[in-house]
Amino acid sequence: MNEIMNDFSQWMKQTTGLSDSSIYKYSRAVINISKDMHKIGVIRKQLYEMNSIELDLAIQLILKNVDFIDKNNRGNNMYSSSLKQFRCYRINTEEANLNQSALDVIKKDTSISITERESLIKSRVGQGTFRSALLEKYHCSCVVTGITIKSLLIASHIKPWSVCSNEERLSTENGLLLCANYDKLFDSGLISFDDNRKIIVSRYVDEANKKRLFLSKDIFANITISNEMKHNFEYHRDVVFLK
């Protein structure tokens, strides 16, 4: 535990601009949440023992727990913020193992047919029906920049893959076609979009990096937001986006 939590603290120091006292509070908050939720049976193992896929599933359960909600309200949302930071840390430090973990989850799911399992596996690695459907839907163009070079376009899930139903994992209403920079920003919770398609930029992206990334408040995604997509964006803003 100590090694992972120390690494988490160092990651926050290098990437977030948080004060040392805030970093300490966030690190302690994750440990306390983990102990509390494990003790009452909400999660089966400690948060720092989980990979990022397991963590997404755990966070979804934790955020619905009445004890956590009460504690988070009394703490002015510090506990939910610490979970988002820990999620972001895990995603950014575990990239190499993420796809294999996801594929293992699919392969063990005997509730779906072999054909559907193959389709989900292909969609996870970005070569299947999900990517093809998004390329068609968005005319092979990044919904933010308009870039049309296929090799630079990534099929991004709005509601994270790990907490989706199999239907949501393949639904184009849960997908955006984004170039690499925007995909990484979106997946890490550093940007999101409101119900009017307008970009929301996390306070953890400083002004200098906003300029380097050409981020401004005037950016709109070239999409049509359905009720299903609206629901997925709400999830992203509530659970993934770093406010």
C-alpha positions as CSV (number, residue, x, y, z in Angstrom):
1,M,0.0,0.0,0.0
2,N,2.7,2.5,1.0
3,E,4.5,2.2,-2.3
4,I,1.3,2.8,-4.4
5,M,0.1,5.7,-2.2
6,N,3.5,7.4,-2.2
7,D,3.5,7.0,-6.0
8,F,0.0,8.5,-6.1
9,S,1.2,11.5,-4.0
10,Q,4.2,12.0,-6.3
11,W,2.0,11.8,-9.3
12,M,-0.4,14.5,-7.9
13,K,2.6,16.7,-7.1
14,Q,3.9,16.5,-10.6
15,T,0.6,16.8,-12.5
16,T,-2.0,18.7,-10.6
17,G,-0.5,21.8,-9.0
18,L,-2.2,20.9,-5.7
19,S,-0.6,22.1,-2.5
20,D,1.3,19.6,-0.3
21,S,-1.5,19.8,2.3
22,S,-4.2,19.0,-0.3
23,I,-2.1,16.1,-1.7
24,Y,-1.8,14.7,1.8
25,K,-5.5,15.1,2.4
26,Y,-6.4,13.4,-0.9
27,S,-4.0,10.5,-0.3
28,R,-5.4,10.0,3.2
29,A,-9.0,10.3,1.9
30,V,-8.4,7.4,-0.6
31,I,-7.0,5.2,2.2
32,N,-9.9,6.0,4.5
33,I,-12.6,5.5,1.9
34,S,-10.9,2.2,1.0
35,K,-10.9,1.0,4.6
36,D,-14.5,2.1,5.3
37,M,-16.0,0.7,2.1
38,H,-14.2,-2.6,2.5
39,K,-15.2,-2.9,6.1
40,I,-18.9,-2.7,5.3
41,G,-18.7,-4.9,2.3
42,V,-19.2,-2.3,-0.5
43,I,-15.9,-3.4,-2.1
44,R,-14.2,-6.8,-1.8
45,K,-10.6,-5.5,-1.8
46,Q,-8.8,-2.3,-1.1
47,L,-8.8,0.4,-3.8
48,Y,-5.0,0.5,-4.0
49,E,-5.1,-3.3,-4.9
50,M,-7.3,-2.7,-7.9
51,N,-6.5,-2.2,-11.5
52,S,-8.3,0.7,-13.3
53,I,-11.1,-1.4,-14.6
54,E,-11.9,-2.8,-11.1
55,L,-11.6,0.8,-9.8
56,D,-14.2,2.1,-12.1
57,L,-16.6,-0.6,-11.0
58,A,-15.8,0.1,-7.3
59,I,-16.2,3.9,-7.6
60,Q,-19.6,3.4,-9.2
61,L,-20.7,1.4,-6.1
62,I,-19.0,3.8,-3.6
63,L,-20.7,6.9,-5.0
64,K,-24.1,5.3,-4.4
65,N,-23.4,4.3,-0.8
66,V,-25.4,6.4,1.7
67,D,-22.5,6.4,4.2
68,F,-20.1,7.7,1.6
69,I,-22.6,10.3,0.4
70,D,-23.1,11.6,3.9
71,K,-19.3,11.7,4.6
72,N,-18.6,13.3,1.2
73,N,-21.2,16.0,1.8
74,R,-19.7,16.8,5.2
75,G,-16.3,17.0,3.6
76,N,-17.4,19.4,0.8
77,N,-16.9,16.7,-1.9
78,M,-13.2,16.1,-0.9
79,Y,-13.7,12.4,-0.9
80,S,-15.3,12.2,-4.4
81,S,-12.6,14.5,-5.7
82,S,-9.9,12.2,-4.2
83,L,-11.4,9.2,-5.9
84,K,-11.4,11.0,-9.3
85,Q,-7.7,11.9,-8.8
86,F,-6.9,8.3,-7.9
87,R,-8.8,7.0,-10.9
88,C,-6.9,9.4,-13.2
89,Y,-3.6,8.3,-11.6
90,R,-4.4,4.7,-12.2
91,I,-5.4,5.1,-15.8
92,N,-2.3,7.1,-16.6
93,T,0.1,4.7,-14.9
94,E,-1.5,1.5,-16.1
95,E,-2.0,2.0,-19.8
96,A,0.0,-1.0,-20.9
97,N,-2.0,-3.5,-18.9
98,L,-5.5,-1.9,-19.4
99,N,-6.5,-3.6,-22.6
100,Q,-5.4,-7.1,-21.4
101,S,-7.4,-6.7,-18.2
102,A,-10.5,-5.6,-20.2
103,L,-10.1,-8.6,-22.6
104,D,-9.9,-11.0,-19.6
105,V,-13.2,-9.6,-18.3
106,I,-14.9,-10.2,-21.7
107,K,-13.5,-13.7,-22.2
108,K,-14.8,-14.8,-18.8
109,D,-18.3,-13.4,-19.4
110,T,-20.3,-16.6,-20.4
111,S,-23.6,-14.7,-20.4
112,I,-22.9,-13.5,-24.0
113,S,-22.4,-15.4,-27.2
114,I,-19.0,-16.1,-28.7
115,T,-19.9,-13.8,-31.7
116,E,-20.7,-10.9,-29.3
117,R,-17.7,-11.6,-27.2
118,E,-15.5,-11.3,-30.4
119,S,-17.2,-8.0,-31.3
120,L,-16.6,-6.6,-27.8
121,I,-13.0,-7.6,-27.9
122,K,-12.5,-5.9,-31.2
123,S,-14.2,-2.8,-30.0
124,R,-12.0,-2.7,-26.9
125,V,-8.8,-2.6,-29.0
126,G,-10.3,-0.1,-31.4
127,Q,-10.6,-2.3,-34.5
128,G,-14.2,-3.4,-34.4
129,T,-17.8,-2.4,-34.9
130,F,-17.7,0.4,-32.3
131,R,-14.9,2.2,-34.1
132,S,-16.3,1.5,-37.5
133,A,-19.7,2.8,-36.5
134,L,-18.2,6.0,-35.0
135,L,-16.1,6.6,-38.2
136,E,-19.3,6.4,-40.2
137,K,-21.4,8.5,-37.8
138,Y,-18.8,11.3,-37.6
139,H,-17.7,11.1,-41.2
140,C,-14.1,10.1,-40.2
141,S,-13.6,13.4,-38.4
142,C,-12.6,14.3,-34.9
143,V,-15.7,15.9,-33.3
144,V,-13.6,18.7,-31.8
145,T,-10.7,19.5,-34.2
146,G,-12.2,18.2,-37.5
147,I,-9.0,16.2,-38.2
148,T,-9.7,13.5,-40.8
149,I,-6.5,11.4,-40.6
150,K,-7.9,8.0,-39.6
151,S,-4.7,6.8,-37.9
152,L,-5.0,9.7,-35.5
153,L,-8.6,9.1,-34.5
154,I,-9.6,7.2,-31.4
155,A,-13.0,5.7,-30.6
156,S,-13.7,7.1,-27.1
157,H,-16.3,5.9,-24.7
158,I,-18.2,8.7,-22.9
159,K,-19.3,6.5,-20.0
160,P,-16.2,4.4,-19.2
161,W,-16.0,1.0,-20.9
162,S,-15.6,-0.9,-17.6
163,V,-18.9,0.3,-16.1
164,C,-21.0,-0.1,-19.3
165,S,-23.4,-2.8,-20.1
166,N,-22.5,-4.8,-23.2
167,E,-25.0,-2.8,-25.2
168,E,-23.6,0.5,-24.0
169,R,-20.1,-0.6,-25.0
170,L,-21.1,-0.9,-28.6
171,S,-23.6,2.0,-28.7
172,T,-22.5,5.1,-30.8
173,E,-24.6,7.2,-28.4
174,N,-21.8,6.4,-25.9
175,G,-19.0,7.3,-28.2
176,L,-17.0,10.2,-29.5
177,L,-14.4,10.2,-32.3
178,L,-11.5,12.1,-31.0
179,C,-7.9,12.8,-32.0
180,A,-5.2,11.5,-29.5
181,N,-4.8,14.7,-27.4
182,Y,-8.5,15.1,-26.8
183,D,-9.1,11.4,-26.2
184,K,-6.5,11.5,-23.5
185,L,-7.9,14.7,-22.0
186,F,-11.4,13.3,-22.0
187,D,-10.5,9.8,-20.7
188,S,-8.4,11.4,-17.9
189,G,-11.2,13.7,-16.8
190,L,-9.4,16.9,-17.8
191,I,-12.2,17.9,-20.2
192,S,-15.9,17.2,-20.6
193,F,-18.8,18.6,-22.4
194,D,-22.1,20.2,-21.2
195,D,-25.5,19.5,-22.6
196,N,-25.1,22.3,-25.2
197,R,-21.9,20.6,-26.6
198,K,-19.6,23.2,-25.0
199,I,-16.3,22.1,-23.7
200,I,-15.6,22.2,-19.9
201,V,-11.9,22.3,-18.9
202,S,-10.7,21.1,-15.6
203,R,-9.1,23.5,-13.2
204,Y,-6.1,21.1,-13.2
205,V,-5.2,22.3,-16.7
206,D,-3.2,25.5,-16.1
207,E,-3.3,28.5,-18.4
208,A,0.0,27.7,-20.0
209,N,-1.1,24.2,-21.0
210,K,-4.5,25.5,-22.2
211,K,-2.6,27.6,-24.7
212,R,-0.3,24.8,-25.7
213,L,-3.4,22.5,-26.3
214,F,-5.4,25.3,-27.9
215,L,-8.1,24.9,-25.3
216,S,-10.6,27.7,-25.0
217,K,-14.2,28.2,-23.6
218,D,-15.4,28.7,-27.1
219,I,-14.9,25.1,-28.3
220,F,-18.0,23.1,-29.2
221,A,-18.2,19.4,-30.1
222,N,-19.7,18.8,-33.5
223,I,-22.3,16.3,-32.3
224,T,-26.0,15.9,-31.8
225,I,-26.8,15.0,-28.1
226,S,-29.6,12.5,-27.8
227,N,-31.2,11.6,-24.4
228,E,-29.0,8.5,-24.2
229,M,-25.9,10.5,-24.9
230,K,-27.0,13.2,-22.4
231,H,-27.2,10.5,-19.7
232,N,-23.7,9.3,-20.6
233,F,-22.3,12.8,-20.4
234,E,-23.9,13.3,-17.0
235,Y,-22.1,10.2,-15.8
236,H,-18.8,11.5,-17.2
237,R,-19.2,14.9,-15.6
238,D,-20.2,13.4,-12.2
239,V,-17.7,10.5,-12.0
240,V,-14.8,11.1,-14.3
241,F,-14.4,14.9,-14.8
242,L,-12.0,16.6,-12.4
243,K,-13.8,19.7,-11.4
